[in-house]
Amino acid sequence: MNPGPFIEDIILKFSRRGMERLRPYLSERYCEDAAKEILSWQRGPVLLATGFYVAGHAETDGPAGTVVLAKALQKLGFAPFVLTDENCSHYFEPEGLDTIYMSYEEGEDFCLSLLADLQPVGLISIERCGRNAEGDYANMHGESIRSHTAQIDRLFDAAYGKVPTIGVGDGGNEIGMGNLADVIEQELSLVPCRTKTDRLVIATVSNWGAYGIAAYLQILSGVPVFPPVEEVESYLARTVALGSVDGMSEENVCRVDGFSLAESEEVYAALQRAVTSCTAPSGIRE
């Protein structure tokens, strides 16, 4: 059974920030394309960037999706490294994930050294702010968050065309949205991130986009990498205990982008059903 475009439909459910208006500008199976891209990589180090500053903390969107995808990569034989800044301090180490912190002061030299030293086979960004056409880092309200945002986007700029890159976003100001910058500016009337990636995954919530990639990784490989929802929610609760906030309300609660746990569970359950019905018995599905 071919998984078809329905996972893309699932991760765009409840869309209210215009992401569905960007879909015609991507391939029909853009999330599957990202998963196929990952499975084509030689097994080795993969850098996963995340962490979006909101009201003094990292928001709840991004880290959970990063953990799901990083652990999926581990099971597929990759060596994942999470790249973030101090806003996500202690979010990933307890999950057994190697974590690299970039300070606010570091720039292109740090990124070039990281690429040279780690020699990653791929880069993935999940809900990570990038510079816009005005050279600033801005939140969903257009307010500058430059002083609280490490310049991780420079890593993706340096790697573009040399190391495969994937961006996951849900608003227009995230790494990877540079692929559709002109469209975003016209359709969503905001100043988009200018950083491009080889593959772009859009979703109503970036976590859901990462879950969609993980779902396709299991469908395509037959390797059980898609975790139970209880594991994901337990991790989300731990980040909230560390201070993480809902990006919409800026409240320290177990919501993501204003969506309740029940709404997130509905999306996750739909992905789980897709995985269960379509997972190959073995090998990579073409």
C-alpha angles and dihedrals in degrees: 000000000000112000090222123188097310097102088059088052091050096052091049094052116127089017111177105154098065102263091131087062089061095052096086088062093059131064114276091249100035094148092050088048089057092051092049089050091055093048089053092059122103108251109264143097119340123190117215116193123200145140125107119200116234125168097331097321143061113272122243092245114088109024096069092050090046092053092049092049095042092053090047089054090051091055090049092055102263127127106231123201121188114221116199143125135255093284087077097044112160093002097117112023093075087057090060093253124139108238131201120195122207116201123225090247097055122093143162096336091058090050094049091049091049092052091048095046100041099034093204120202090213145001126219126187120197115187096334120151118236134189116278129218089278090057094248136116108235135181126225090281093054092252118142116252094172094124090057100041127083114220096249090142088073088067090059092046090052093046097045110118092010106058122028112256135194127191127198119195145153108193116032102259097082131101108276096034088100085082088072100025096132092046093047092050091051101037101036101028096227137113103259131210110268098209114110130207131193091244128027125200117191124193141161086251121019091225087060090052091054090047088052091054090049090050091053091046089060094043092050099040104031089226112131101241102137108098128215115267092244090065092051094047092048090055092047090053090051092054090050089052086055090054104270115155139207106260094223103044097024087224125141094243139118096265129110121214089340094305119129124233088254092057092046090048090053091055093044092049090053090052090048091053090050091051093047094049097044109032112127117233091234143340131028118311116225 
